[in-house]
Amino acid sequence: MRILLCDDHRLLLEALTAALSDRGHEVVAMTTTPEEACSAALRHDPDLCVLEVIFLNGSGLDAIAKITSSTRCKVLMLSAHTEPVLITAALTAGAAGFVTKDQSIDDLLRAIDRLSAGEVALDRELLKAAIRASKGPRRAELDPLRFLTSREREALRWIADGQSTKEIAHSMHVAYSTARSHVQSALTKLGVRSRLQAAALVARAGLAERLAEQSSITGKFRNSSN
């Protein structure tokens, strides 16, 4: 995979470059500011940008939307800051994953592999914490669930729980292809591009409890029908 790195610590950039190169990835550029990352993304057309969230003189959050809207590059956030509101903001802006700096290089590599496979690249507990901390409006006229079927809502519940498509299929007791269809349909109706953006929407709108309640009701109804 062709990777762009952005962090304001040069030593970390060099260490990451060496580790990623040893494992077969190509680091196309090392940058130290979000502005440089945006320019490098346009210039090098990488597959992935590993981007710090907090910089000494700014934030990496604004760069996420710029990179993802103008290139095919995915953005994986890398930070020592794990505040739920920060994670939610990164996912809402379009980040495809989030890795903390206290994780190992193997954890980072697994996150890259998951992104490459189209899976969620975020620790499940961090995702749950972000959802618990979010208490957004629930006005009916803005209800993002109104066009989703019961099965799509159930799939969204498991998306918000950080499950992969394979895990969602198991939780829903359906085939992998069926689960994938429900997931894609839910994303399309919600107008988001990834499962992490869908999870961020759930967190921002405070929908986690509603989804859990509706999934429980749906499950009881199916069981009573059998």
N, C-alpha and C positions, 0 to 999 in steps of 0.2 A: 504494500500500500504506500502511496506517495503522501507524505505527512508534512504539514507546516506546524512549527512550534512557536508559541508566543508566551514569554514570561519575562519579568524584569530582573531575573536572577540569571546571569550569564553562566554560572557554574552549573545550575540545574539544566539549562538548555544543552550544554555540552555533554552532561552525563546522560540525558535522555537521548540525545542524538547517537551517542555511542551504543547505548543499550538497544535502541530500536534498529540501528543499522546491523548490529550483531545478529538480530533475529529476522533479518531479511526485508525490513522496511526501508524505504528511501526518504530521508529527511530533505525536502527540497529547499527549505529556508528556516533560519532561526531569527525571530524578531523579538523586540523588547517592548513594544507598545502596541495597543490595539490598532492604531492608525497604520503602523507598519504591517500588521497582520492582514488588514483589509487590502492594502496595496499588493502584498505578496500573494494573496489568494487570487487576485485578478491576474497577476503576472504568471504564476506557476500552475494554476488550475489543479491544486492538490485534491486528493480524495478526502482528506481529513485535516482539520485544524485543531490542535490541542492547545487550548487557550486558558490562561489564568483569568479569574473573575475580578480580583481586586489588584489594582496597580497603585503605585505610590502617588501618581498624579492623574488618576482616572479609573475607569471601570471597563471591563471587557464585555459588559452586557450589551452596550450599543453596537459593538462590532459583530455580535452574533447575527442580528437581522441583516446587516449589510453584507456579510459573507454569504449567508444562506440564500438571500434573495437575488444576488448577482452572480453566484457561481453554483456549481453542483456539489461544492464542498460541504461536508458535515462538520459540525463543531462539537468537540468533546471538552467540557469544562474541567479544569484541573485546579484545585484550590485547597488551602488549609482552612478556609472559611466554610462552615457547613450549616450556617443558620438557615432554618426552613424557608424563611422569606426570600433569602438569596437564591436558594435552589429553585423555588417556584418561579422567581423572576427569570432565571436562566432558561428554564424549560419553556416558559411562556414566550420568551424572545426567540426560541427556535433551536436551542441546544439539543443535541441528540443523546447526550449522556453527561454524567457528572462523576468524576473520580477525585477522591481526597488525597492530599499530599502525604498522609501518613500510611497510605497503602503501598504495596510493593510494586516493583516494575512488572512482575507477573500479573498482578491485578490489573494494571494498566493495559497490558497486552491482551488479557481476557476481555476487557472492555472494548478494545479495538476490534477483536474478533467478533464480538456480539454485534457491534455496529455494522460490521461488514456483512453479517448474516441477517441484518434487519431486526435484531432483537433489542431489548431494553438494556442500556448500559448505565445503570444506576442502582446502587445498593438499595435493596427493598426497604430496609429500616429508614434510610434517609428519605425515600419517597413517602413512606407512611407518615414520618414526622412532618414533612412539608404539607401533606394533606390535612393532618390534624391541626396544624397551626393556622390554616386558612379558613376564614369565616366570612365568605363573600355574600353578596345579595342573592336572594332567591325569588326575585319578582317573577310572577307567572309569565308576563309578556316577554321576558328575556330567558325563559327556561330553555337551556340548550338540549334538553332531553325530549322535547315535545315531539320530534319526528322519528325517534328511535323505537324499534320494536322491542318487545320484552327480552328477546334473546340478544339483541344488540346492546341493550342496557346491562344485561348480565355479563356480556363480554367486556363492556366498559368497566364494570366493577372490578373484574379481574385484571384489566389493564392498569387501573389505578392502584391495584395491589402489587404491581410490578411483575406480573407473571408473563412468561414467554408464551408464544402461540401454542406450543406443545402442552404447557401447563394449563392453559386456558381450555384446551380440548379435554384434558383430563377432568378439570373442575366442572365443565359443562356436560360431561359424559357424551361427547360427540366426536366425530372423526376430525383429524387435523385439518383437512380441507374445509370442513364445515366451520370450524372455529376461525380459520383464517378468513373465510367469507364474512362471518359476522363482524370480525375485527375491522376489516377493510370497509365494510358498509358503514359501521359506526364512525370511523374516521372521516369518511367522505361526507356524511350527513353533518358532522360537527364542523367541517371545514378546516380540519387540521391535517398536517402532513406526516405526523409520526405518533406513535403510541405515547411517547413522553409528553408531547404537546397536549394530547388528550388527557393525560393524567394531570397536567398542569391546569387545564381547564376545569377538571373536576375539583382540584384543590382551590382554585380561585373562586369558583362559584359555590363552594361549600356543599357539594353534591354527594360526598362519600356516604353519609348516613342514609340518604334517600336511596342510593343504588343498592346498598346492603339490604335495606328493608324490602325493596321491590324484588330483588333476587330471591330473598327468603320466601316471599309470598308466591312468586312464580314456581319455586321449587316445591312448595307444599301443594300447589295446584296440580303440578305434573305427577307428584307422588300419589295424590288422591285419585288421579285419573287412571293409574295403572292397575 
